[in-house]
Amino acid sequence: MNFDHLIPVIRRLALEAGDRIMLVYNGPDFAVKSKSDASPVTEADEAADAIISAGLRAAFPDVVLITEEQADSHALSASTFLIVDPLDGTKEFVQRRGDFTVNIAYVENGVPLRGVVYAPAQGRLFYTLADGTTVEETGDFAKETAGPVSKLAVSKPDNAALMVVASKSHRDAATDEYIAKYACKDMKSAGSSLKFCLVATGEADLYPRLGRTMEWDTAAGDAVLRGAGGHVVRFDDHTPLAYGKQGWGNPFFIAYAPGVVLQK
C-alpha cells in the first residue's frame, strides 16, 4: 500500500461523510431503523457508508473492503483490507449527543497500520500520517488540503492517579468492577471510537472495554492510538488485539498508555 496516497484519500472521505452526517444531524427528525442485531441505523449511517465505499473502491479497487453497513462483505476473509464504520456511536447520534465518529482503517496481517477518526459534531479530526505517526488536525478541514496538525503522544501515566475513560452507552457493573482495581484520579465518559483518541492525546491513560465490539468499531481508533505510542490488547491474556478474525467480532480489550500497570 502506498501510504502517501492512502492518507489523503481516507482523510477526504471521512470529511465528506462527516458533512453528510451533519446534514441529517442538524435537520428535522430522522427515521431510526433496527438491524438484525437490534442495533440502530439511520439514513446518515447509510449515506456515509455510500460515500466512503464508493471513494475507496475507486481509489483502491484491488483491496478488500469491509464495512459495517454492507452485510455481504462480512463473510469475506482477508489478511489485508480496508475497514469502515461510517458512523460509530449511532446511539449518541440518535440522542443528538456529539460523541459519534467516522472511522476508516487499513489493516495488514492483522495489524491496523493506518486510520482516520473524525468527530464532525465536535470538530475533531485524528489520523495517522504516511509514516505511521498520529496527528490531530485543526483549521477549517478543507477537503483537498490538510490544515495545521499537532503530533500526538500518549501520557506518561501515574499509576497512583490514573485518568480512565469508559463507554457512555455501554458502561456496566463488570466494567466498574475492573476499573476499581486501579487508583483513579478521575474518570470520563465518551462515546464511539473517541475513547481511543482521548488515550492517544494523553487526555486519558486507560480505556477498558468489557463488552462486545466489532472490528470496524475499533480498527481506526486502534491505529490512531498505536501511532501515538499506545497499545490495545486482549483483556484475557494481554496480547495485541488482532484483526481479520472470523466473523469480525472482538474479544474484550484494554487500550492504554505504556506505563499503566495492567490488572487481571
Sequence and secondary structure as in RCSB ss.txt:
>XXXX:A:sequence
MNFDHLIPVIRRLALEAGDRIMLVYNGPDFAVKSKSDASPVTEADEAADAIISAGLRAAFPDVVLITEEQADSHA
LSASTFLIVDPLDGTKEFVQRRGDFTVNIAYVENGVPLRGVVYAPAQGRLFYTLADGTTVEETGDFAKETAGPVS
KLAVSKPDNAALMVVASKSHRDAATDEYIAKYACKDMKSAGSSLKFCLVATGEADLYPRLGRTMEWDTAAGDAVL
RGAGGHVVRFDDHTPLAYGKQGWGNPFFIAYAPGVVLQK
>XXXX:A:secstr
  HHHHHHHHHHHHHHHHHHHHHHHTSS   EEE TTS EEEHHHHHHHHHHHHHHHHH TTSEEEETT GGGTT
   SEEEEEEEEE HHHHHTT S  EEEEEEEETTEEEEEEEEETTTTEEEEE TTS EEEE SS  SSS   EE
E       TTSEEEEEESSS  HHHHHHHTTS EEEEEEE TTHHHHHHHTTS SEEEE S EEHHHHHHHHHHH
HHTT EEEETTT  B  SS GGGEE  EEEE TT     
